Amino acid sequence: KNVPIFVCTMAYPTVPCPLHIFEPCYRLMIRRCMETGTKQFGMCISDPVKGFADYGCILEIRNVEFFADGRSVVDSIGKRRFKVIQHSQRDGYNTADIEYIEDQKVN
């Protein structure tokens, strides 16, 4: 599964993650997430060698407020953790092939 990756901060499942989007590449990424209907993207922290970390969290967009100057405020929430299998790029933003991490259930 190939997903767009927002390289920014740490995100966690069930935790809201409000974002101010102003960089052109991320404005495009959010617009595509909304237009395709997936309303999801990955969040990873930065890595000085690889570009971004090998683990992250899928964020689901709950709402987007677009401004006239192109910026937006995104209301997102963490859904599932993932491991990056392969790093790549598309139109200026990062993407990755991922596999979801399944937690062991506690009895």
C-alpha positions in Angstrom: 0.0 0.0 0.0 1.5 3.3 -1.1 0.5 6.4 0.9 1.5 10.0 1.0 3.8 10.9 4.0 3.7 14.2 5.9 7.1 14.6 7.5 6.4 16.7 10.6 5.7 15.4 14.1 4.9 12.3 16.1 1.3 11.0 15.8 -0.5 8.3 17.7 -3.7 6.3 17.2 -6.9 7.9 18.6 -5.1 11.2 19.2 -6.2 14.3 17.4 -3.5 16.0 15.2 -4.5 19.5 14.0 -2.2 20.8 11.2 -1.6 24.1 9.5 -0.7 23.4 5.9 1.2 26.1 4.0 4.0 24.4 2.0 2.9 24.0 -1.7 3.8 20.2 -1.8 1.7 19.5 1.3 -1.2 21.7 0.0 -1.2 19.4 -3.1 -1.0 16.3 -1.0 -4.0 17.3 1.2 -6.0 18.3 -1.9 -5.3 14.9 -3.5 -6.3 13.0 -0.3 -9.6 14.8 -0.3 -10.3 14.5 -4.0 -9.5 10.8 -4.1 -11.8 10.2 -1.1 -9.1 8.3 0.9 -8.9 11.2 3.4 -5.8 9.5 4.8 -2.1 10.1 4.9 0.9 8.9 6.9 2.7 11.0 9.5 6.4 10.4 10.2 9.1 12.3 12.0 12.1 13.5 10.2 15.3 11.4 9.8 18.5 13.2 8.8 19.7 10.2 6.8 16.6 8.6 5.2 14.4 11.7 5.1 11.8 10.3 7.4 11.5 7.6 10.1 10.8 3.9 9.4 7.6 3.9 11.6 4.6 6.3 11.6 0.9 6.6 12.1 -1.9 6.9 9.5 -3.9 10.1 10.0 -7.6 10.4 8.9 -8.8 13.8 7.8 -12.0 14.7 9.7 -12.3 18.3 8.3 -10.3 20.8 6.2 -10.8 24.5 6.2 -9.3 26.1 3.0 -8.2 29.7 3.0 -8.2 32.1 0.0 -4.3 32.2 -0.1 -4.0 28.4 -0.4 -3.3 27.6 3.2 -5.5 25.2 5.1 -6.1 24.0 8.6 -6.6 20.2 8.7 -8.4 18.4 11.6 -7.0 14.9 11.6 -6.9 12.0 14.0 -4.5 9.1 14.3 -5.8 5.7 13.1 -3.2 2.9 12.8 0.6 2.6 13.2 2.7 1.4 10.2 6.2 0.3 9.2 7.8 1.9 6.1 8.8 -0.8 3.6 10.1 1.5 0.8 10.6 5.3 0.7 9.7 7.3 -2.5 8.5 10.7 -3.7 5.7 12.1 -5.8 5.4 15.7 -7.0 7.6 17.1 -4.2 6.2 15.2 -1.2 7.2 11.9 0.2 5.3 8.6 -0.2 6.0 5.2 1.1 5.0 1.6 0.7 3.8 0.5 4.2 2.6 -2.4 6.2 0.3 -2.0 9.2 1.5 -3.0 12.6 -0.9 -5.3 14.5 -0.8 -5.0 18.3 -1.1 -8.2 20.4 -4.4 -8.2 22.3 -4.2 -8.1 26.0 -6.5 -10.6 27.8 
